[in-house]
């Protein structure tokens, strides 16, 4: 629950101060009462209340046994999963959402082995709610954009993925000599150019809304509650944030691992706290082979929805803004002492959206839009590199825009 003090009115500040004093007074009274009656039987134990999701999206968690995972995971990873378990027998189970699997193990060489442990029934259930998940995302982001109900802070970054994927070619598509020197020059050039491209991406026009850090790299913008978000949330200039359908989403199969890219999936992550017994101690199981282990109840539930969009302009435009080429080209002029961009074409790789929600109250907490592109540009080298003349450079790049959403808290009654 976010409250930005900069948005309080003077009356609101006074009311908050008065409420704080009222709370402190009540706290002192309670403390005195507790001290007074401490010798008369003690105070009642306040047990944690287990929370549940407000909307059922049929989120699926996968069940694994200790015996299965010990054959796949390194010891330290296995111990982390079972850190709240005293007796680690082979049949002891643990549940993990797909989001947890990807975030914990997605970049590990043994990730395919973990996925292979998932039963066909579980995987079918996991992929069965894609329409519901997409509808839920569309409804929530569209409500925010159309009503301005949430306060929005946001920032956008652009970077070039340097490395082997940056290629310099002649008009016939053949690699030219001097790739390493050309890549070094291009990296220096892009470092200069990206500063102005970042400003262009953020469309800085209202300086009062922008708090620019001294390093001039990260830009942060903040709106007020109930502000018009037409030109804040993608697609800019549109009243609706997303018109994506399942037909616009991307799926693929990795031939090496056999893992299928899911076009949209939702996962729940729980935060657990100890349950308490009548004496205020951590409650324990009392029967079976679970004897002596603590009982936990969910205190928070966090939902993520991940969406992959087809690399086709018609689909990308349903949730993203695609900048005009002329505007981007203008920004590349900042470092023409190294090279000049004459023209370029943009092709898309699958673009991604990731959104987080407080699943207990259905409030969206953030949404990140990742626009993955491959740019093929006609460039002319200048200065010391003029000997290379005009070549074609192909490079992958990413534009990432993150929105963070804050929600109003009802004021205390007078």
C-alpha positions, -999 to 999 in steps of 0.1 A, spaced: 0 0 0 18 31 -12 11 67 0 33 94 -14 36 123 11 41 147 -18 5 143 -27 -11 150 7 -29 182 11 -22 204 41 -55 192 56 -44 157 50 -11 163 68 -30 176 98 -54 147 98 -25 122 96 -8 139 125 -40 138 145 -45 102 137 -10 93 147 -15 110 180 -48 92 184 -31 58 177 -2 66 201 -27 74 228 -46 42 222 -14 23 222 -4 38 256 -39 29 271 -35 -7 258 0 -10 273 -13 2 307 -42 -23 306 -19 -51 297 5 -42 325 -25 -39 349 -40 -73 341 -8 -92 335 -11 -110 368 -48 -119 361 -45 -148 337 -25 -132 308 -36 -117 275 -54 -135 246 -31 -149 219 -37 -133 185 -33 -160 159 -23 -150 123 -51 -151 99 -46 -171 67 -54 -152 35 -68 -164 2 -68 -152 -33 -97 -129 -43 -99 -143 -79 -94 -180 -88 -74 -182 -120 -68 -219 -114 -32 -213 -107 -12 -245 -106 17 -255 -85 37 -286 -93 43 -313 -67 77 -329 -63 91 -354 -38 124 -351 -20 134 -384 -36 129 -371 -71 146 -337 -65 177 -351 -48 186 -369 -80 185 -336 -99 193 -306 -77 226 -298 -60 226 -302 -22 224 -266 -13 194 -260 -36 176 -290 -22 182 -279 13 167 -245 6 135 -260 -7 131 -281 25 145 -257 50 113 -258 71 112 -296 71 128 -316 98 123 -351 85 134 -353 49 121 -387 37 120 -395 1 82 -392 0 81 -357 15 66 -333 -10 71 -297 -19 50 -275 -42 65 -250 -66 48 -227 -91 61 -223 -126 72 -188 -118 93 -202 -89 108 -229 -111 118 -203 -138 131 -177 -113 151 -203 -92 163 -227 -119 155 -213 -153 191 -206 -162 205 -239 -148 216 -267 -170 194 -291 -150 162 -271 -156 150 -295 -183 154 -324 -158 131 -306 -134 105 -300 -160 107 -336 -170 95 -346 -135 61 -328 -140 33 -352 -148 13 -349 -180 -18 -343 -158 -2 -314 -140 11 -298 -172 -23 -300 -188 -39 -283 -158 -11 -257 -159 -18 -247 -195 -56 -249 -193 -62 -213 -179 -45 -192 -205 -76 -175 -217 -86 -167 -181 -51 -153 -173 -50 -131 -204 -86 -118 -197 -76 -110 -161 -45 -91 -172 -64 -72 -199 -92 -62 -175 -68 -50 -148 -45 -29 -170 -74 -15 -189 -91 -4 -157 -60 14 -145 -55 32 -178 -91 42 -183 -98 54 -148 -64 65 -134 -73 47 -102 -37 39 -95 -8 63 -91 20 54 -116 57 58 -115 76 45 -145 109 43 -163 122 31 -196 155 18 -207 170 9 -240 201 -12 -246 220 -29 -274 229 -65 -268 265 -64 -278 285 -95 -287 285 -121 -314 251 -111 -326 264 -77 -338 274 -82 -374 289 -59 -401 281 -69 -436 284 -57 -472 253 -53 -494 256 -90 -503 252 -100 -467 288 -111 -464 308 -103 -433 334 -76 -438 369 -76 -424 378 -59 -391 348 -71 -371 364 -66 -338 375 -30 -345 341 -22 -360 323 -37 -329 345 -16 -306 337 16 -325 300 7 -326 299 1 -288 315 35 -282 291 51 -306 260 35 -291 271 45 -256 269 81 -267 237 77 -287 218 58 -260 217 88 -237 197 108 -262 177 78 -273 167 73 -236 154 108 -234 135 103 -266 120 71 -254 108 88 -223 93 117 -243 105 143 -218 83 173 -222 70 181 -187 101 187 -166 81 190 -134 72 153 -136 107 141 -142 131 135 -115 164 129 -134 193 114 -115 227 130 -117 241 102 -139 213 111 -164 206 74 -170 175 65 -151 144 86 -155 115 84 -131 81 98 -137 52 99 -113 16 107 -119 -11 118 -95 -42 97 -86 -70 99 -111 -47 114 -137 -53 109 -175 -30 80 -184 -37 80 -222 -1 91 -229 15 73 -199 6 36 -203 12 17 -235 0 20 -263 5 58 -260 -24 79 -273 -49 50 -269 -76 48 -243 -72 11 -240 -40 -5 -227 -43 -40 -241 -65 -57 -268 -43 -88 -269 -60 -121 -277 -46 -156 -276 -41 -154 -313 -15 -126 -307 6 -147 -283 38 -166 -291 46 -202 -284 77 -222 -294 95 -254 -286 132 -256 -278 144 -285 -299 174 -292 -277 155 -293 -244 120 -301 -256 106 -273 -234 76 -255 -249 75 -217 -244 41 -209 -227 24 -179 -244 8 -169 -211 10 -183 -176 1 -173 -141 18 -184 -108 12 -178 -71 40 -173 -46 30 -175 -9 46 -158 22 40 -180 52 42 -172 89 41 -195 119 7 -204 133 4 -201 171 -10 -223 198 -30 -211 228 2 -202 247 15 -180 219 42 -205 209 47 -218 173 21 -244 167 33 -279 158 20 -309 141 11 -336 166 6 -368 146 23 -390 120 58 -385 107 53 -347 108 54 -346 145 75 -317 159 73 -296 128 59 -261 128 26 -252 112 27 -223 87 -2 -202 73 -2 -179 43 0 -142 52 5 -128 17 -1 -142 -18 17 -127 -48 6 -135 -84 26 -130 -115 13 -132 -151 38 -136 -179 29 -131 -215 48 -136 -248 36 -116 -278 42 -127 -314 70 -109 -332 46 -94 -356 39 -56 -358 1 -61 -358 2 -81 -325 29 -59 -309 9 -28 -314 -20 -42 -294 -1 -37 -262 31 -17 -271 40 16 -286 62 14 -317 82 46 -321 83 64 -354 116 56 -373 122 92 -382 124 101 -345 147 74 -336 170 82 -366 173 118 -354 187 106 -320 215 86 -336 230 119 -349 245 126 -315 278 107 -324 283 112 -361 320 117 -355 321 79 -353 295 69 -378 263 80 -395 231 60 -396 216 65 -431 186 43 -427 174 12 -407 147 -14 -405 132 -30 -374 122 -66 -370 108 -80 -338 117 -110 -316 90 -122 -292 81 -94 -269 73 -100 -233 50 -86 -206 53 -95 -169 28 -82 -144 26 -86 -106 -5 -86 -84 -14 -87 -48 -37 -117 -52 -55 -110 -19 -70 -78 -31 -65 -81 -69 -44 -49 -71 -17 -48 -98 17 -38 -84 38 -35 -115 39 -43 -152 70 -46 -174 70 -44 -211 100 -58 -229 102 -50 -266 128 -72 -283 140 -60 -317 167 -67 -343 178 -35 -362 194 -37 -396 210 -3 -403 229 12 -433 258 31 -417 287 51 -430 319 52 -409 336 86 -404 368 100 -390 395 74 -383 372 46 -394 363 62 -427 383 35 -445 355 10 -439 331 32 -458 294 23 -458 283 -11 -444 253 -28 -430 252 -35 -393 227 -59 -377 223 -58 -339 197 -70 -314 184 -44 -289 157 -42 -262 134 -14 -249 121 -21 -214 94 0 -198 83 -7 -162 52 8 -145 49 6 -107 14 12 -94 5 27 -60 -30 26 -45 -48 49 -22 -56 40 13 -89 51 28 -85 79 53 -94 72 89 -127 85 100 -129 117 120 
